[in-house]
């Protein structure tokens, strides 16, 4: 099973930290965001790292020559979903994926791997604590979930805060079987919606990963929730960066 890190975008809201380096190179407590992810993966035995890059990919290649690289050349014109599928050839044996602009602990990865379901999304059940000091990233932007009987029933930003069970952290596990189903749905949707609106995205190419997840849920696919109480932070803005410097544990 491989670890896939989705890191093609620039992260314009994190300027000036991303003026000439990838977003995942921003340092929290003296360590790059990317290095926190590597720590979480490697402590769980995930040593085969696939990095999907775009903006400033050559700097990542130079710093981490051991990675398997996939290049999203058109990163300015697409989004996370399209970016992930640049590594489709690495999914066959199952994978754990993560956004490149998040901090998460080894326990988050362990929780995903321990979940018996084929597809499991890591959910922060104490997500509102993460938003308490955020003024630039409201809860409306959170990838919120509702659940029932161990399954995710909805994953959408528009879910009312009061109805949300938690927030999707960007970390997910797919077994080989679940990866095959993910690929099948992606290609079916791309064929049907290419160049057209897809859920909240103006065009399919601009879709987020959660848009495909929700489409799959409505088609009857099962996504389990692997719960963590905290142990996760999104670094989307300069404010997030400063809050992480203050609040993220340094170990």
N, C-alpha and C positions, 0 to 999 in steps of 0.2 A: 504494500500500500504506500502510495506516494503522498507527499504534502505539496499542495499547489497554492502558491501565493499570487494573488491578483494585484499587480502593481503597475499598470500601464499609465494611469492618469497623472496629471501634474499636481493637483491639489492647490489650485490658485488661491483658495481662502486661507492657506497656511503661509502665504508670503509674509516676511521675506525668507523664511526657512527653505522654500522651494524655488528660490530665484535661479539657482544653477545646479541643484541636486534633486534627486527623486524625493518624494514626500516621505518615503520609508527610511530615509537617511537622517531625518530629524532626530536629535538625541534627547531622550528622556532619562534623567538620573544618570547621565554619562554613557548611555547605551543607545544605539540606534533602535528605532521602532522595529526595524527588520530583525535586529539581533534578539529582541525580546521574543519575537515569534519563533525564531530558530531555537531558542532555549526551550520554549514550550513544546515544540515538535520533538526535538532531540531527546528530551527527558522522557518521552513516550515511545522511543524507539523508531521515530520517523526520521530517517537520515537521508532519504532520497528527496531532494527539494527541487521542485519545478517553479521557476519564477517567470511570470508573464509580464514583460516589461514593454515600455513605450517611451515615455519621456525620460531622457537621460539614461537609457538602458545600458549604454557603454560603461557608465560609472559602476553600475551593479555588476556587469561582467568582469570588470577589473578587480573589484573588491571581493567577489565571491565566485571564483572560477570553477568551484566544485558544483555549482548549480547546473541543472538542466534548464536552458533558456528557450522561451518562445517569445517571438517579437510581434506585438500588435502594432504594426506600422501605421495603421489608420486610427490610432487611439484618440485623435482630436475629434473624430466624427462618429465614434461609437461609444459603448458604455460597458459596464461590468459584465453583463451577460455575454456579449460578443467577445469580450476579452478572455473570459474563462475558457471559451471554446477554441481559443488558439492552442490550448493544451489538451485538446480532445484525445490525441494519440497517447496521452499519458494516463488516461482514466480507466483503462480496461480492467486492471486488477483491483480497482477501488481506490479511493483517495479521501484525504481530508483537505478541505480548502479554507482559505482565510483571506479577508481583505488585507491589504498591506498597510492600512492607516489605522490599525487598531492595536491596542495593548491587551493581551490576554495571558492568563497563567497556564502553567502545565496542567493544572487541575481541570481547566476547560477542555483541553484536548483529551485528557484521560476520561472525562465524563462522556464525551462523544464516542470514544472508542469502546467504552464499557456498555453503551446502550445496545441492546440486542436487535433493534430495528435495522433494516437495511439502509434507511435514510434518517439521519438524526441531525437536527439543528440545535446548536448550543444557544440557550435562552438565558438572559440575565433577568432573574425574577426580582431583583432589587434595582431595577433600571431607573426608577425615579430619583434615587439618590445620586445617580450620575448626572442628572439634569438640574439638580438643586442650585448649582452656581453658574449654570450656563445661560447666558443672555443672548448669544448669537445663534444658537441651535435649539429651537423649541422642540417640545415633545411631538409636535406635528410632523417633524422630520424623522422621527424614530421608526424603525422597521418593526412595528409592534405585532404581537401574535395573540390569538385567542386559542384555547385548547379545550379538549374534552376527551376523557377516557384515554389519556396518554398520547393523543394525536393532536397535531396542530390543525385547527379548523379554518384559520384565516391568518394571512401574513400580509399586511398592508399598512402603509403610512397613515391612511385615512381612518384607521380604527380609532374610535374615541378612547382617550386616555383611561377613562373609568372602566372600560371594558377589557383593557389589555391585561393579559397574564404576565407579559414580560416583553423584552426587546431582543430581537435576533442580533447576535453579536457579530455575525459575519463568519463564524466558524461552523463548518458542517462536515459530516461524515457520510460518505456513500460507499457501500460495498460494491463489488463488481456487478451484482444484479441491479442495484439502484442506479449505478452509473450508466448501465445500459438503458434503463428506463429514462433517465435524464437526457441522454443523447437522442433517444427516439423522439421524445417530446420536443426537444430543441429543433431538430431538423423538420419535424412536421410543422411547427409554428413558423420557422423561418421560411419555409416554402409557401405557407399560407399568407403570412403577414409582411414579407419583405417589402420595404418602402412604404408600409402602411402603419397606421396607429396600432399599437399593441398595449392593451390595458391603459395605464396612465401615460405611457411613453408616446411621444408624437409619431415616432416610427419605430419599427421593431429593432432596428440597429441601435437605438438609444435606450433600449430596455435595461432595467436593473435585473439582477438575479432573482429578487423576490417576485418579480412579475411572472417569471416562468414557474417559480414554486407555486404561486397562487393558482395559476392556470392548471398545473398538475393536480393540486388539491381538489379543484372543482371537477377534474376528470376522474377522481376517485383514487389517486395515488396517496400513499400513506407517508407522512412525515412525522416522526416522533420528536419530542422535545427533550433535550438533555439539559437539565437545569443547573445553573450556577447562581449563587447569591452574591453578585458583585464579581470582582476579579476580572473586570473588563472596562476599557475606556476607549472611546472613539476620539481620534485626533483629527478633527475636521477644520478647526479654525485656530487662529493664534491664541484665542482665549482658552480653547481646549488644551493647547500645548502648555500654556502657563499653569493651568489647573493640574495637569498631569505631573508637571515638574514638582508641584507642591504635594500632591496626594498619592501618587503611585508609589508603592513600596519599592525600596531600593535593593531588594535581594533577588 
